[in-house]
Amino acid sequence: MYAYIGVIYFGEVKRNGNMTDYINFETFTSAFITLFTVATADSWNLTLASFSTDRAPWYDCIEDPSYEQYVANGYQTVGCGSKHGSMLYFGSFMFIVTLVFIKLFIGIILDGY
């Protein structure tokens, strides 16, 4: 569910920072891989920072890009990130995943006794 939401909201964010061919939300598969790396706490703070980058002098992006702008850029994403949206998205994901892992860990311990 989070991968699908990530593709909708972060699929057009221009690559920067920690974003690579695998760490992005451009396709469902790459979104799933991105969320898996975030769930394992593998530099999730850098991933969050990559998707929360707003328009800045050093980061040339387009707010709410159209398909024509996407084509004109050689089929590379050109959109800007959302600071508050990405913090809410990744924060809630980490909270839910942490709760699931804690319950799984407690379940494994209780099953052993």
Number of C-alpha atoms within 10 A of each C-alpha: 6 14 19 15 14 22 20 14 16 22 20 23 29 23 21 14 13 16 19 11 9 14 21 29 27 22 15 17 16 18 23 21 16 22 23 15 15 21 19 12 11 12 12 19 12 14 22 21 18 23 27 19 19 19 15 9 7 6 12 13 20 19 15 12 15 13 11 9 15 16 12 11 11 8 11 15 20 22 23 24 27 19 15 9 14 21 15 12 15 21 13 13 16 18 11 13 15 14 12 12 12 12 12 12 12 12 11 11 10 9 8 7 5
